[in-house]
Amino acid sequence: MSTPQLVVHRDKELMAQAAAARLITRIIDAQAARGSASVVLTGGRNGNGLLAALRSAPARDAIDWSRLDLWWGDERFLPEGDPDRNDTQARAALLDDVPLDPARVHPMPAAGGAYGADADAAAAAYAEELAAAARPEDLGPVPRFDVLMLGVGPDTHVASLFPEHPAVRETERTVVGVHGAPKPPPTRISLTLPAIRSAREVWLLAAGEDKAQAAAVALSGAGEVQAPAAGAYGRKRTLWLLDAAAAARLPGTLSPAAPA
Ligand SMILES: O=C(O)[C@H](O)[C@@H](O)[C@H](O)[C@H](O)COP(=O)(O)O
């Protein structure tokens, strides 16, 4: 378990730009070291804001897009192409604008697709896809993602793991169906905390004053069932990327010296 590191930026726009620059560098380093990189995307405004910032970043094409594996941390279980799906929004923000290898882009199954309306079967299929992509050196049922990004909800949820919900308590499976989610739509698919923790680095994105309480709770020792963001950490690094508004309620001992 890696102790959370915090970086606070002036505002959400600068946070998105700085996080995008950070992601470019991390992907380039992974590709130089191992020939490819593996990144897990998140839905939500902060996640999409980062992708949009990456799209307009000057160094964007220093990434070899053909050697990048993209996964999702969660998905709203809606029909393919639905504007509310995380992959639809990611494609609009960035993916449709870069030369990715389609075989290396792994959206979660859509409602009405191969698994019909069965989110649990769709989740199991995604778990199998992750397991098939895991290499022996990954030492587990999912690839050892280089960076796994998570937006943080105002209730401290991450991915589609909501406080006190069954999915946040899952300790065996890597992907589960989520039913009755408090954030619409109610039916979702989500990586579980064990899958999240397989990542080399976990980056939590929190911008806006509506995230200040969630950041303070998650970073002040709350339990992962009550505050799922508290249970999201990487094998080598756990990085909270905040703006000043989201950092406003952090205890003095945690809050970095000044916004970057
Ligand atoms: O499917 C989703 O809704 C997201 O994956 C969800 O986990 C999101 O990241 C948080 O709710 C933060 O969303 P905002 O960045 O929009 O506040």
The ligand as a Gaussian input file, in Angstrom:
#p B3LYP/6-31G(d) Opt

LIG

0 1
 O      -19.228000       6.741000     -14.218000
 C      -18.940000       7.709000     -13.515000
 O      -19.765000       8.562000     -13.172000
 C      -17.530000       7.925000     -13.073000
 O      -16.701000       6.925000     -13.354000
 C      -17.502000       8.342000     -11.639000
 O      -16.763000       7.489000     -10.806000
 C      -16.900000       9.720000     -11.629000
 O      -15.502000       9.635000     -11.892000
 C      -17.118000      10.425000     -10.308000
 O      -18.510000      10.415000     -10.039000
 C      -16.612000      11.878000     -10.384000
 O      -17.312000      12.510000     -11.403000
 P      -17.056000      14.087000     -11.696000
 O      -15.585000      14.187000     -12.060000
 O      -17.971000      14.421000     -12.832000
 O      -17.378000      14.815000     -10.430000

